[in-house]
């Protein structure tokens, strides 16, 4: 089944770490964006990660329901069915969950996987993210340990974050650049060692260390990324605990990052890079073009009847799906995952 089992997901991450490449992790909110993600990965012959946020889950459940857990489960179940038609592996993940949503979002989704496993159907989700980066590190690690224990019991990988990613991602993470002290934008080697010491004995985890990243889109030169932060942190933990202590790192806020900086992070252990802002634009841009190009058809101007072929939502949502898929192909190319699916090998 092309939604990865826990063992296959671990093998995906191992392959990326050993091969110095990373997987795009694309946020979805609907069947259209889910199909776009599957198409983009399949067209690239790349495995990948499909993820939902609290806001994305809420949107997917509909205006009258507004339930972020239900919406996330519906999208995940849909992915399990649709992915059966593809010859690549995908893992299902949830993005930024702040501490105040742990009990109402993260724990119910962990339980949904536990229930599914109990029925003999395997994991619903393969990983989840706790974003407790707004807490002092000791409090962040205490909550991370509690959740990692729950995740490990169900063969789920937990993603944690230490340091602050600027900007905003779906209203659930980040802070204004003016309000974040510079030192908080860069995770220290000491903090990275502490994360290893607190979590490594409990279960497997992904680590979003910060090195100046910012959510959203920014012009070149307006943000100072320091990938060397990742190198220093990895060296600190491995010098103390050996090669096996190397982190599986996550790159948040990659929109607008020059390709050479993306590639540099791969050498330092990044195996997952979130992509949301760029795919949102790739979705909307062809829709806007469709509307402008077919203005008189999509609107019933001056009492006319319009053109059903161009105001049929399928006519422009197909273009949106294609736009997202093409942008995801570019992301796979940037992260060197093209052609490296391990489907059928594990």
C-alpha positions as CSV (number, residue, x, y, z in Angstrom):
1,X,0.0,0.0,0.0
2,X,1.6,3.3,-1.1
3,X,0.8,5.1,2.1
4,X,3.9,4.1,3.9
5,X,3.9,1.7,6.9
6,X,5.9,2.9,9.9
7,X,8.8,0.7,8.8
8,X,8.6,2.1,5.2
9,X,8.5,5.6,6.5
10,X,11.6,5.0,8.6
11,X,13.3,3.5,5.5
12,X,12.3,6.7,3.6
13,X,14.0,8.9,6.1
14,X,17.1,6.7,6.3
15,X,17.4,6.7,2.5
16,X,17.2,10.5,2.4
17,X,19.7,10.9,5.2
18,X,22.2,8.5,3.6
19,X,21.6,10.0,0.1
20,X,21.8,13.7,1.0
21,X,18.3,14.5,-0.3
22,X,15.0,15.5,1.3
23,X,11.3,15.1,0.8
24,X,9.0,18.0,0.1
25,X,6.2,18.0,2.7
26,X,3.2,19.6,1.1
27,X,0.2,21.0,3.0
28,X,-3.2,19.9,1.7
29,X,-6.7,21.2,2.4
30,X,-9.0,19.4,-0.1
31,X,-9.2,16.5,-2.5
32,X,-7.9,18.8,-5.2
33,X,-4.7,19.6,-3.3
34,X,-4.4,16.0,-2.3
35,X,-4.6,14.8,-5.8
36,X,-2.1,17.5,-6.8
37,X,0.4,16.3,-4.2
38,X,0.1,12.7,-5.4
39,X,0.5,13.7,-9.0
40,X,3.5,15.9,-8.3
41,X,5.3,13.1,-6.4
42,X,4.3,10.4,-9.0
43,X,5.4,12.6,-11.9
44,X,8.8,13.0,-10.1
45,X,9.0,9.3,-9.2
46,X,9.7,10.6,-5.7
47,X,8.3,9.5,-2.4
48,X,7.0,12.4,-0.3
49,X,5.1,13.7,2.8
50,X,1.5,15.0,2.7
51,X,0.5,17.0,5.7
52,X,-2.5,18.8,7.2
53,X,-2.6,21.7,9.7
54,X,-5.3,22.6,12.2
55,X,-6.6,25.2,9.8
56,X,-6.4,22.9,6.8
57,X,-8.3,20.2,8.7
58,X,-11.0,22.6,9.8
59,X,-11.4,23.9,6.2
60,X,-11.7,20.3,4.9
61,X,-14.6,19.5,7.3
62,X,-16.8,22.2,5.7
63,X,-18.2,25.5,6.9
64,X,-21.0,23.9,8.9
65,X,-18.8,21.5,10.8
66,X,-15.5,23.2,11.3
67,X,-13.8,20.3,13.0
68,X,-10.1,20.2,12.4
69,X,-9.7,16.6,13.7
70,X,-12.6,15.2,11.5
71,X,-11.3,17.1,8.5
72,X,-7.8,15.8,8.9
73,X,-9.1,12.2,9.3
74,X,-11.2,12.5,6.2
75,X,-8.3,13.7,4.1
76,X,-6.0,11.0,5.6
77,X,-8.5,8.3,4.8
78,X,-9.0,9.7,1.3
79,X,-5.2,9.6,0.8
80,X,-5.1,5.9,1.9
81,X,-7.6,5.1,-0.8
82,X,-6.2,7.3,-3.6
83,X,-2.5,6.4,-3.0
84,X,-3.3,2.8,-3.8
85,X,-3.3,3.8,-7.5
86,X,0.3,5.1,-7.4
87,X,3.7,3.5,-7.5
88,X,5.4,5.8,-5.0
89,X,5.3,6.0,-1.2
90,X,3.8,8.9,0.8
91,X,3.7,9.4,4.5
92,X,0.9,11.3,6.3
93,X,1.8,14.0,8.7
94,X,0.2,16.9,10.6
95,X,1.9,20.3,10.7
96,X,2.3,22.9,13.4
97,X,0.2,22.0,16.5
98,X,0.7,24.6,19.2
99,X,0.6,23.5,22.9
100,X,-2.9,24.8,23.5
101,X,-4.2,22.5,20.7
102,X,-2.5,19.3,21.9
103,X,-5.5,17.9,23.7
104,X,-8.0,18.9,21.0
105,X,-6.0,18.1,17.9
106,X,-2.9,16.1,18.4
107,X,-4.0,13.5,21.0
108,X,-7.3,12.7,19.2
109,X,-5.4,12.1,16.0
110,X,-2.9,9.8,17.8
111,X,-5.9,8.0,19.2
112,X,-7.4,7.7,15.7
113,X,-4.3,5.8,14.7
114,X,-4.4,3.7,17.8
115,X,-8.0,2.8,17.0
116,X,-7.1,1.9,13.5
117,X,-4.2,-0.3,14.6
118,X,-6.4,-2.1,17.0
119,X,-8.8,-2.9,14.2
120,X,-5.8,-4.4,12.2
121,X,-5.7,-1.6,9.6
122,X,-2.3,0.0,10.3
123,X,-1.5,3.6,11.0
124,X,-3.7,6.5,9.9
125,X,-0.8,8.9,10.3
126,X,2.9,8.2,10.2
127,X,4.0,11.4,12.0
128,X,2.8,14.5,13.8
129,X,4.4,17.8,14.7
130,X,4.3,19.5,18.0
131,X,5.3,23.1,17.7
132,X,6.1,24.2,21.3
133,X,8.9,26.5,20.2
134,X,7.1,29.4,22.0
135,X,7.8,27.7,25.3
136,X,11.0,27.7,27.3
137,X,13.1,24.8,26.2
138,X,12.6,22.8,29.4
139,X,8.8,23.1,29.1
140,X,9.0,22.3,25.4
141,X,10.9,19.1,26.1
142,X,8.6,18.1,28.9
143,X,5.6,18.2,26.6
144,X,7.6,16.7,23.8
145,X,8.6,13.7,25.9
146,X,5.0,13.1,26.9
147,X,3.8,13.1,23.3
148,X,6.8,11.1,22.0
149,X,5.9,8.3,24.4
150,X,2.3,8.3,23.0
151,X,3.6,8.3,19.5
152,X,6.2,5.6,20.0
153,X,3.5,3.3,21.4
154,X,1.8,3.6,18.0
155,X,4.9,3.6,15.8
156,X,4.4,7.3,15.0
157,X,7.3,9.7,14.6
158,X,7.0,13.0,16.4
159,X,8.4,16.2,14.9
160,X,9.6,18.8,17.4
161,X,10.8,22.4,17.1
162,X,13.2,24.4,19.2
163,X,13.9,28.0,18.3
164,X,11.5,30.4,16.6
165,X,10.5,30.4,12.9
166,X,9.4,34.0,12.0
167,X,6.4,34.9,9.9
168,X,3.1,33.1,10.0
169,X,2.0,29.6,8.8
170,X,-1.7,29.1,8.8
171,X,-2.1,31.2,11.9
172,X,-0.6,28.4,14.0
173,X,3.0,29.3,14.2
174,X,5.6,32.0,13.9
175,X,5.9,35.5,15.1
176,X,6.5,39.0,13.6
177,X,10.1,39.4,12.8
178,X,10.3,42.6,14.9
179,X,9.2,40.7,18.0
180,X,11.7,37.9,17.8
181,X,15.2,38.4,19.2
182,X,17.9,37.5,16.8
183,X,19.2,34.7,19.0
184,X,15.8,33.0,19.1
185,X,15.9,32.6,15.3
186,X,19.0,30.4,15.5
187,X,19.0,27.2,17.5
188,X,22.2,26.8,19.5
189,X,24.4,23.7,19.5
190,X,23.7,23.4,23.3
191,X,20.0,23.4,22.7
192,X,20.4,20.7,20.0
193,X,22.4,18.5,22.3
194,X,19.7,19.0,25.0
195,X,17.0,17.9,22.5
196,X,18.9,14.7,21.8
197,X,19.5,14.0,25.4
198,X,15.8,14.5,26.3
199,X,14.2,12.6,23.5
200,X,16.5,10.0,21.9
201,X,15.9,7.2,24.4
202,X,12.1,7.4,23.9
203,X,11.5,7.0,20.2
204,X,12.3,8.3,16.7
205,X,11.7,12.0,16.1
206,X,12.2,14.7,13.5
207,X,13.8,18.0,14.6
208,X,13.0,21.4,13.2
209,X,16.0,23.4,14.3
210,X,15.9,27.1,13.3
211,X,18.6,28.8,11.4
212,X,16.9,32.1,10.5
213,X,14.0,30.6,8.6
214,X,10.8,32.6,8.1
215,X,7.3,31.3,7.1
216,X,5.7,32.9,4.0
217,X,7.4,34.4,1.0
218,X,10.2,36.9,1.2
219,X,12.5,38.6,-1.3
220,X,16.1,37.5,-1.6
221,X,18.3,39.3,0.9
222,X,15.5,40.1,3.4
223,X,16.2,37.1,5.5
224,X,19.5,35.8,6.7
225,X,19.6,32.1,6.6
226,X,22.5,30.4,8.3
227,X,22.7,26.7,7.3
228,X,26.0,26.5,9.2
229,X,23.9,26.5,12.4
230,X,22.7,23.0,11.4
231,X,26.2,21.9,10.8
232,X,27.4,23.1,14.1
233,X,24.5,21.5,16.0
234,X,25.0,18.2,14.3
235,X,28.7,18.2,15.0
236,X,28.1,19.0,18.6
237,X,25.7,16.1,19.2
238,X,27.7,13.6,17.2
239,X,31.0,14.5,18.8
240,X,29.4,13.7,22.2
241,X,27.1,10.8,21.3
242,X,28.4,9.3,18.0
243,X,27.3,9.1,14.4
244,X,24.0,7.4,15.4
245,X,23.0,10.6,17.2
246,X,22.7,12.6,13.9
247,X,19.4,14.4,13.7
248,X,16.8,14.0,10.9
249,X,16.2,17.7,10.4
250,X,13.3,19.6,9.0
251,X,13.4,22.9,7.1
252,X,10.5,25.2,7.7
253,X,10.0,28.5,5.9
254,X,11.8,27.6,2.7
255,X,9.9,29.8,0.3
256,X,12.2,32.1,-1.7
257,X,15.3,30.3,-0.6
258,X,18.0,30.2,-3.3
259,X,18.7,26.6,-4.6
260,X,22.3,26.6,-3.4
261,X,21.1,27.3,0.2
262,X,18.5,24.5,0.0
263,X,21.2,22.1,-1.2
264,X,23.6,23.1,1.6
265,X,21.0,22.1,4.2
266,X,20.8,18.6,2.7
267,X,24.4,18.0,3.5
268,X,23.7,18.9,7.1
269,X,20.9,16.3,7.6
270,X,17.7,18.0,6.4
271,X,15.4,15.2,5.2
272,X,12.1,17.1,5.1
273,X,11.2,20.5,3.8
274,X,7.8,22.0,4.2
275,X,6.2,23.6,1.2
276,X,2.9,25.5,1.5
277,X,3.2,29.2,0.5
278,X,4.6,28.3,-2.9
279,X,2.0,25.7,-3.6
280,X,-0.8,28.0,-2.5
281,X,0.4,30.5,-5.1
282,X,0.8,27.7,-7.7
283,X,-2.8,26.8,-7.0
284,X,-4.2,30.3,-7.3
285,X,-2.2,31.7,-10.2
286,X,-3.8,29.5,-12.9
287,X,-7.3,30.1,-11.4
288,X,-6.8,33.9,-11.7
289,X,-5.5,33.5,-15.2
290,X,-8.6,31.4,-16.1
291,X,-10.9,34.1,-14.6
292,X,-9.3,37.0,-16.4
293,X,-9.1,35.1,-19.7
294,X,-12.7,34.0,-19.5
295,X,-14.2,37.1,-17.8
296,X,-17.4,37.2,-19.9
297,X,-17.9,33.5,-19.6
298,X,-17.5,33.1,-15.8
299,X,-19.8,36.0,-15.1
300,X,-23.3,36.6,-16.4
301,X,-22.7,40.1,-17.6
302,X,-25.6,42.4,-18.5
303,X,-28.2,39.7,-18.3
304,X,-26.3,37.2,-20.5
305,X,-26.0,33.5,-19.7
306,X,-22.2,33.2,-19.4
307,X,-20.4,30.0,-20.5
308,X,-21.0,27.0,-18.4
309,X,-17.8,25.3,-19.6
310,X,-15.7,28.0,-18.0
311,X,-17.6,28.6,-14.8
312,X,-17.8,24.9,-14.1
313,X,-15.4,24.7,-11.1
314,X,-13.7,21.6,-12.7
315,X,-12.5,23.7,-15.6
316,X,-10.2,25.8,-13.4
317,X,-9.6,23.4,-10.5
318,X,-7.9,21.0,-13.0
319,X,-5.6,23.9,-13.8
320,X,-5.0,24.5,-10.1
321,X,-4.2,20.8,-9.6
322,X,-1.7,20.9,-12.4
323,X,-0.1,24.1,-11.1
324,X,0.5,22.6,-7.7
325,X,1.8,19.4,-9.2
326,X,4.3,21.3,-11.4
327,X,5.5,23.3,-8.4
328,X,6.0,20.1,-6.4
329,X,8.0,18.6,-9.2
330,X,10.3,21.6,-9.0
331,X,10.6,21.1,-5.2
332,X,11.5,17.5,-5.7
333,X,14.2,18.6,-8.2
334,X,15.5,21.2,-5.8
335,X,15.7,18.7,-3.0
336,X,17.2,15.9,-5.2
337,X,14.5,13.4,-4.5
338,X,13.5,12.9,-8.2
339,X,13.6,9.3,-9.3
340,X,14.5,8.0,-5.8
341,X,11.3,6.3,-4.7
342,X,11.9,3.2,-2.6
343,X,8.5,1.8,-3.5
344,X,8.7,-1.9,-4.1
345,X,12.2,-2.1,-2.4
346,X,11.1,-2.1,1.2
